[in-house]
C-alpha cells in the first residue's frame, strides 16, 4: 500500500509540470529521442533530460537502446493507476450529485401548488 501511495505521489508530481505533460503527449504518438523531445521547447537539452528523469522516476517513461539511440517510450501502468484513483473519487462525487439532484427534485415537488379541485 505504501509503495502504491509513493508511486501515485510520484505520478501526480510528475504530471504537475506542463512540460512533462507535453513530453508525455508527444510520446503517446511513439518513441522519441531526447533530441527529438527537446525540439519544440525553448529550453536546453539538459533541462529536458531533467524532466525525463522525473518522468522515468515516476515510471511514466522508460528508455530503450537502439544502436546509438536511446529512445524514450511512454509506460501506461502509472497512468492507469492514477486513473483508478481518480475514478474512485469521481464515482463518490457522482453519487453525491445524484443525492443532491434527488433532494432538489423533492423540494421542488413540495413547493408546487396543489391543483384546485373541481366542484
N, C-alpha and C positions, 0 to 999 in steps of 0.2 A: 504494500500500500504506500509506504513512504517513497519507494523507488518510483512508483507511478506518479505520485504527487510531485516529486522532483522533476520528472520528465515533462509533466504538464506545465510546471513553472517555467522550465527552460523553453518549452514551445511558445508559450504566450509572451515571454520576454523577447524571444527572437522575432516573433510576429509584430511586436510593438513598433518596430522601425520600418518606415515606408520603403527604404532602400532594400531591406531584406525581403519585404513582401514583393517588391518589383522583381528581385532576383528569382524568387520562387515562381512568380508568374511567368518569367522567361523560361525557367527550367521545366515548367509544366508542358511546354511545347517540344522539349527534347534536351538532350545533353548539351553542355557548352563548356568551353574552357574559361579560365579566369579572364583571359584577354577578351574573349567574346562577351563575357558578362559585364566587363568594365566599360565596353564601348558606349552605351547610352548614358553613362553617368559622367558628370563633371567632377570626378574625383580620381585620385591616383589608384594605380593597381594595388599597392599595399593596403590602401583603405578598403578596397573591395575584398581583398584577402582577409582582412579583419572581420568583415561582415560574413564572409564564407565560413570562417572558423566558428562564429557564433551559431550559424545555421547547422554546421556539422556537429557541434557540441550538443545541440538540441536534437540531433538525429534527423533533421529535416532534409539534409542532403548527404550524399556520400560522394567520394571521389574514386574514380577508377584509374586504370592505367592502360593507355593505348599507344604503344611505342613511346614517342616523346611527349605525347599529350597526357594530361590528367583531367579528363572531362568530369564535370560535376553533374550529378543527377538528383532529382527530387526523390525523396523517400516518403511513401504515403502513410506509414503507420502512425507517426506522431500526429499528423493532421487528423487521422481517423479517430485517435484517442481524444483529441481536443473536440472533435465533432460530437463524440459520445457525451462528453462533459457538458457541452453547450446544449445538446438535445435534451438532456435530463432537465435542465433549468427551463428550457423552452416549454416542455410539457407541463411543468409546475405553473408557469405563468399563464399558459393557455387554460388550464383548469381554473385558475383564479379569475381570469377574464370571463369564462363561461359562467362561473358562480355570480359574478358581478352583473352580467347580462340577464341572468335569471332573476336576480333581485330587482333590477331596474324594470324588467317586464312586470314583475309582481306589483311594484309600486305604481306603475302606470295604470295597471288594471284596477287597483284600489282607488285611484284618483279619478277615473272616468265616471261621469254622472250616469246613474242608472236610468234607462229609458222609462218615460212616463207610461203608466198602464192605461189602456183604452177603456172607456166606460160605456 
